[in-house]
Amino acid sequence: MSIILGIDVGGSGIKGAPVDLAAGDFLTDRKRIPTPEKSTPKNVAAVIADIIEEFKDQIGDGPVGITIPAPVVHGRIPFIANLDQKWAGLQADQFLEDKLGRKITLVNDADAAGLAEVHFGAAKGHPGLVILTTLGTGIGTAIIYRGVLIPNAELGHIEMMGKDAETLAASSVKDKEGLSYQVWTEERLQPYYSRLEMLLSPDLFVVGGGVSRDWDKFGPQLNLTTEIIPAKLRNRAGIIGAAIAAQDAAENPDLLAKPH
């Protein structure tokens, strides 16, 4: 089972592509459909169904991996910010399996990016503790130890200077407040990564999000003991990570998942 469909559900777009997990890349170009304005589970499922239909010849009746911008606890979404609130409390894997008629694996979007970077990207084959951060509207994080994901780490919400860290250090805050890269790096990113370093003693930080394209403007200015590098897979990471999660779920079923 080396070809698996990965789908990345975001607040503005839903993107999918069949992933060749032997090569770690898309088998064909991805398909993107705007996220419905009313992003209920039913409406999002209809878009996912369209993407599955697009690639049915490549994936057969295989499983599908789907990222969600929220924690995923054994297939359930406990809370959500960037999609309709009808997702909150939903046993979403069962809901989507019933709607779509195939095995579905859900994974947090930052966790998917972390899996992709460790398997095929900047941290490929790393033998230690890797923390991925995605700097965007907020700060998403993933913890991977010796290639194994520790899911649902919400390290963008650690306390920093008396506030929620992502409200100070996300790249959207830099843009909103008109901060230069130097000020953002010295006054926001440096304390954030220093705090993560103190709390977790990682072996490697990987920094993703759109702002990672400007790595040279801020990355080398960070003063840390831990090595810190930019992500490689960028906007492909969610789809690739979703496919990895689906393959892992097939090989290592969640023994705590609600039976359905």
Phi, psi and omega in degrees: 000077183259350178248113181227138178282125173250137180230132183247109182265117179238175181292334182247335182212152175242120189236142179211155176199148170289135183249130173274103185282354170281327181260338181077033181208171180295142174283324178221176176299149179283161173246134179237134176232134179302141175296132180305143180303320172261096192271052177290161176306318180298315182290321178293321178300324179295322177292317178301320178299322178296320180291319176300316179300321180301325188246019186298329181291328181278330189253350181058225180257025183289171180288166178232134174260136185226128174272150177226138179280062183192162171298150177231111184250100182051046176086355182257143178259106184288324177202163184206149181246320192259007173230173181305144184291352175294345174289330186296125181085359184280136168282082197288329179296316179295318179302312183289324177297319178295322181285325191256343176073029175206167182293130182238135171242127177257144179213143175302143187296320178291323176299320178298316179298319178298315177301316182296317182292327180283326181277320189225358188244223188297330183252024184307125176074011183296132187271001186240212183266114182249133172242120173264136171237138174248119182263112182208230176302318172234207174233113173266151182219152174221142177245124177232123180243118182052041176086356182254129180284132167259104196284159168065036175282118181258059185282355171289347184253014175294157179284133177216119181055037176081007182228169173292124190305319185291339177285351178249324194247352179297153181293333176296328179289320175304314181292316183296319182271357180066035182280141172289162176300323181296313181294315179301317181293311186288321189261342184239303184290317181302310178295328180294308182291328176297321179291317176300319180298317179295319184286325193237346180047055181288166175268337183203135166258137171240129185249117178245195187095160183304328182292344179296343174297334180260030185311317184297342181276345181219326186302308182295344181276349179283134184249096184227157171285323181285139174297139179225128187223158177281151174294158180253327191275340175051235188284002174269346190296320183297314181295314180296317180295324177298318178295320177300316181298321179294319178296316180297319180296326178291323183274331183225078185302148179286109184286348178259000181293148178291126181295140177203000000 
